[in-house]
Amino acid sequence: MSLFGRLLGSKKAVDGIYKGVDALVYTDEEKANYYLRLLKAYEPFKVAQRLTALMVGIPFVLIWILCALMIAISAFLEPCSTDQVCRASILPMRAKELATLNNETLGTPFALIVTFYFAGGAVEGALRAKVGK
């Protein structure tokens, strides 16, 4: 039996002390491994984040495209000559109402989702730049 084995009782105790001292020092390699594990654990959240952005973003943008098409189509309709209700004046009015409703219902959630989606990377980059200096 070695000297350490006699003093400390067993090789397991020596290994435990070595691992405890090693755990006190946090090397760059351990930081990199920890960061890779963190990124791997973060992947499902990124998928959910993208899905949420698509669920709100696609309808929001499609409604805006529809409003733009309605206004463009109304430009080609024949103007009304009498006081009767005509499509040339109703279509842009309805497009503006739809755009307002779109902004009131989907505008805020879309803005928040896009802000959180892009701001996370921007804040992380700014913190890394500050720590790097």
Rosetta constraint file for C-alpha pairs under 8 A:
AtomPair CA 1 CA 5 HARMONIC 5.95 0.50
AtomPair CA 1 CA 6 HARMONIC 6.52 0.50
AtomPair CA 2 CA 6 HARMONIC 6.26 0.50
AtomPair CA 3 CA 7 HARMONIC 6.19 0.50
AtomPair CA 4 CA 8 HARMONIC 5.77 0.50
AtomPair CA 4 CA 9 HARMONIC 7.65 0.50
AtomPair CA 4 CA 10 HARMONIC 7.75 0.50
AtomPair CA 4 CA 11 HARMONIC 7.72 0.50
AtomPair CA 4 CA 14 HARMONIC 7.26 0.50
AtomPair CA 5 CA 9 HARMONIC 5.16 0.50
AtomPair CA 5 CA 10 HARMONIC 4.73 0.50
AtomPair CA 5 CA 11 HARMONIC 5.74 0.50
AtomPair CA 5 CA 14 HARMONIC 7.64 0.50
AtomPair CA 6 CA 10 HARMONIC 7.16 0.50
AtomPair CA 8 CA 13 HARMONIC 6.45 0.50
AtomPair CA 8 CA 14 HARMONIC 7.03 0.50
AtomPair CA 9 CA 13 HARMONIC 7.02 0.50
AtomPair CA 10 CA 14 HARMONIC 6.94 0.50
AtomPair CA 11 CA 15 HARMONIC 6.20 0.50
AtomPair CA 12 CA 16 HARMONIC 6.05 0.50
AtomPair CA 13 CA 17 HARMONIC 6.25 0.50
AtomPair CA 14 CA 18 HARMONIC 6.17 0.50
AtomPair CA 15 CA 19 HARMONIC 6.08 0.50
AtomPair CA 16 CA 20 HARMONIC 6.08 0.50
AtomPair CA 17 CA 21 HARMONIC 6.22 0.50
AtomPair CA 18 CA 22 HARMONIC 6.07 0.50
AtomPair CA 19 CA 23 HARMONIC 6.03 0.50
AtomPair CA 20 CA 24 HARMONIC 6.65 0.50
AtomPair CA 21 CA 25 HARMONIC 7.20 0.50
AtomPair CA 26 CA 30 HARMONIC 6.30 0.50
AtomPair CA 26 CA 31 HARMONIC 6.95 0.50
AtomPair CA 27 CA 31 HARMONIC 6.31 0.50
AtomPair CA 28 CA 32 HARMONIC 6.13 0.50
AtomPair CA 29 CA 33 HARMONIC 6.18 0.50
AtomPair CA 30 CA 34 HARMONIC 6.03 0.50
AtomPair CA 31 CA 35 HARMONIC 6.11 0.50
AtomPair CA 32 CA 36 HARMONIC 6.20 0.50
AtomPair CA 33 CA 37 HARMONIC 6.25 0.50
AtomPair CA 34 CA 38 HARMONIC 6.15 0.50
AtomPair CA 35 CA 39 HARMONIC 6.18 0.50
AtomPair CA 36 CA 40 HARMONIC 6.23 0.50
AtomPair CA 37 CA 41 HARMONIC 6.22 0.50
AtomPair CA 38 CA 42 HARMONIC 6.11 0.50
AtomPair CA 39 CA 43 HARMONIC 6.39 0.50
AtomPair CA 42 CA 46 HARMONIC 6.53 0.50
AtomPair CA 43 CA 47 HARMONIC 6.46 0.50
AtomPair CA 44 CA 48 HARMONIC 6.29 0.50
AtomPair CA 45 CA 49 HARMONIC 5.96 0.50
AtomPair CA 46 CA 50 HARMONIC 6.16 0.50
AtomPair CA 47 CA 51 HARMONIC 6.16 0.50
AtomPair CA 48 CA 52 HARMONIC 6.12 0.50
AtomPair CA 49 CA 53 HARMONIC 6.23 0.50
AtomPair CA 49 CA 117 HARMONIC 7.17 0.50
AtomPair CA 50 CA 54 HARMONIC 6.18 0.50
AtomPair CA 51 CA 55 HARMONIC 6.08 0.50
AtomPair CA 52 CA 56 HARMONIC 6.40 0.50
AtomPair CA 52 CA 113 HARMONIC 7.68 0.50
AtomPair CA 53 CA 57 HARMONIC 5.55 0.50
AtomPair CA 53 CA 110 HARMONIC 7.36 0.50
AtomPair CA 53 CA 113 HARMONIC 6.09 0.50
AtomPair CA 53 CA 114 HARMONIC 6.97 0.50
AtomPair CA 53 CA 117 HARMONIC 7.98 0.50
AtomPair CA 54 CA 58 HARMONIC 5.56 0.50
AtomPair CA 55 CA 59 HARMONIC 7.19 0.50
AtomPair CA 56 CA 60 HARMONIC 6.30 0.50
AtomPair CA 56 CA 106 HARMONIC 7.00 0.50
AtomPair CA 56 CA 109 HARMONIC 7.36 0.50
AtomPair CA 56 CA 110 HARMONIC 6.01 0.50
AtomPair CA 57 CA 61 HARMONIC 6.08 0.50
AtomPair CA 57 CA 110 HARMONIC 6.08 0.50
AtomPair CA 58 CA 62 HARMONIC 6.00 0.50
AtomPair CA 59 CA 63 HARMONIC 6.04 0.50
AtomPair CA 60 CA 64 HARMONIC 6.49 0.50
AtomPair CA 60 CA 102 HARMONIC 6.75 0.50
AtomPair CA 60 CA 106 HARMONIC 6.12 0.50
AtomPair CA 60 CA 107 HARMONIC 7.29 0.50
AtomPair CA 60 CA 110 HARMONIC 7.51 0.50
AtomPair CA 61 CA 65 HARMONIC 6.22 0.50
AtomPair CA 62 CA 66 HARMONIC 6.13 0.50
AtomPair CA 63 CA 67 HARMONIC 6.20 0.50
AtomPair CA 63 CA 98 HARMONIC 7.83 0.50
AtomPair CA 63 CA 99 HARMONIC 7.37 0.50
AtomPair CA 63 CA 102 HARMONIC 7.01 0.50
AtomPair CA 64 CA 68 HARMONIC 6.24 0.50
AtomPair CA 64 CA 99 HARMONIC 6.45 0.50
AtomPair CA 64 CA 102 HARMONIC 7.76 0.50
AtomPair CA 65 CA 69 HARMONIC 6.17 0.50
AtomPair CA 66 CA 70 HARMONIC 6.15 0.50
AtomPair CA 67 CA 71 HARMONIC 6.32 0.50
AtomPair CA 67 CA 95 HARMONIC 4.84 0.50
AtomPair CA 67 CA 96 HARMONIC 7.20 0.50
AtomPair CA 67 CA 98 HARMONIC 6.93 0.50
AtomPair CA 67 CA 99 HARMONIC 6.38 0.50
AtomPair CA 68 CA 72 HARMONIC 6.13 0.50
AtomPair CA 68 CA 95 HARMONIC 7.55 0.50
AtomPair CA 69 CA 73 HARMONIC 5.97 0.50
AtomPair CA 70 CA 74 HARMONIC 6.15 0.50
AtomPair CA 70 CA 91 HARMONIC 6.27 0.50
AtomPair CA 70 CA 92 HARMONIC 6.52 0.50
AtomPair CA 70 CA 95 HARMONIC 6.06 0.50
AtomPair CA 71 CA 75 HARMONIC 6.53 0.50
AtomPair CA 71 CA 91 HARMONIC 6.76 0.50
AtomPair CA 71 CA 92 HARMONIC 5.05 0.50
AtomPair CA 71 CA 95 HARMONIC 6.54 0.50
AtomPair CA 72 CA 76 HARMONIC 7.17 0.50
AtomPair CA 73 CA 77 HARMONIC 6.72 0.50
AtomPair CA 74 CA 87 HARMONIC 7.37 0.50
AtomPair CA 74 CA 88 HARMONIC 5.19 0.50
AtomPair CA 74 CA 89 HARMONIC 7.53 0.50
AtomPair CA 74 CA 91 HARMONIC 5.97 0.50
AtomPair CA 74 CA 92 HARMONIC 6.41 0.50
AtomPair CA 75 CA 88 HARMONIC 7.30 0.50
AtomPair CA 77 CA 87 HARMONIC 7.40 0.50
AtomPair CA 77 CA 88 HARMONIC 5.48 0.50
AtomPair CA 78 CA 88 HARMONIC 6.47 0.50
AtomPair CA 79 CA 86 HARMONIC 7.92 0.50
AtomPair CA 79 CA 88 HARMONIC 5.68 0.50
AtomPair CA 79 CA 89 HARMONIC 7.70 0.50
AtomPair CA 80 CA 84 HARMONIC 7.68 0.50
AtomPair CA 80 CA 86 HARMONIC 6.14 0.50
AtomPair CA 80 CA 88 HARMONIC 6.90 0.50
AtomPair CA 80 CA 89 HARMONIC 7.80 0.50
AtomPair CA 85 CA 89 HARMONIC 7.64 0.50
AtomPair CA 85 CA 90 HARMONIC 7.42 0.50
AtomPair CA 86 CA 90 HARMONIC 6.34 0.50
AtomPair CA 87 CA 91 HARMONIC 5.64 0.50
AtomPair CA 88 CA 92 HARMONIC 7.39 0.50
AtomPair CA 89 CA 93 HARMONIC 6.64 0.50
AtomPair CA 90 CA 94 HARMONIC 6.05 0.50
AtomPair CA 91 CA 95 HARMONIC 6.13 0.50
AtomPair CA 92 CA 96 HARMONIC 6.18 0.50
AtomPair CA 93 CA 97 HARMONIC 6.34 0.50
AtomPair CA 94 CA 98 HARMONIC 6.07 0.50
AtomPair CA 95 CA 99 HARMONIC 6.08 0.50
AtomPair CA 96 CA 100 HARMONIC 6.12 0.50
AtomPair CA 97 CA 101 HARMONIC 6.15 0.50
AtomPair CA 98 CA 102 HARMONIC 5.98 0.50
AtomPair CA 99 CA 103 HARMONIC 6.21 0.50
AtomPair CA 100 CA 104 HARMONIC 6.19 0.50
AtomPair CA 101 CA 105 HARMONIC 6.10 0.50
AtomPair CA 102 CA 106 HARMONIC 5.59 0.50
AtomPair CA 102 CA 107 HARMONIC 6.50 0.50
AtomPair CA 103 CA 107 HARMONIC 4.16 0.50
AtomPair CA 103 CA 108 HARMONIC 7.20 0.50
AtomPair CA 104 CA 108 HARMONIC 7.13 0.50
AtomPair CA 105 CA 109 HARMONIC 7.85 0.50
AtomPair CA 106 CA 110 HARMONIC 5.90 0.50
AtomPair CA 107 CA 111 HARMONIC 6.08 0.50
AtomPair CA 108 CA 112 HARMONIC 6.14 0.50
AtomPair CA 109 CA 113 HARMONIC 6.05 0.50
AtomPair CA 110 CA 114 HARMONIC 6.09 0.50
AtomPair CA 111 CA 115 HARMONIC 5.96 0.50
AtomPair CA 112 CA 116 HARMONIC 6.12 0.50
AtomPair CA 113 CA 117 HARMONIC 5.91 0.50
AtomPair CA 114 CA 118 HARMONIC 6.08 0.50
AtomPair CA 115 CA 119 HARMONIC 5.42 0.50
AtomPair CA 116 CA 120 HARMONIC 5.92 0.50
AtomPair CA 117 CA 121 HARMONIC 7.66 0.50
AtomPair CA 118 CA 122 HARMONIC 6.43 0.50
AtomPair CA 119 CA 123 HARMONIC 5.90 0.50
AtomPair CA 120 CA 124 HARMONIC 6.16 0.50
AtomPair CA 121 CA 125 HARMONIC 6.04 0.50
AtomPair CA 122 CA 126 HARMONIC 6.13 0.50
AtomPair CA 123 CA 127 HARMONIC 6.11 0.50
AtomPair CA 124 CA 128 HARMONIC 6.18 0.50
AtomPair CA 125 CA 129 HARMONIC 6.11 0.50
AtomPair CA 126 CA 130 HARMONIC 6.16 0.50
AtomPair CA 127 CA 131 HARMONIC 6.06 0.50
AtomPair CA 128 CA 132 HARMONIC 5.82 0.50
AtomPair CA 129 CA 133 HARMONIC 6.38 0.50
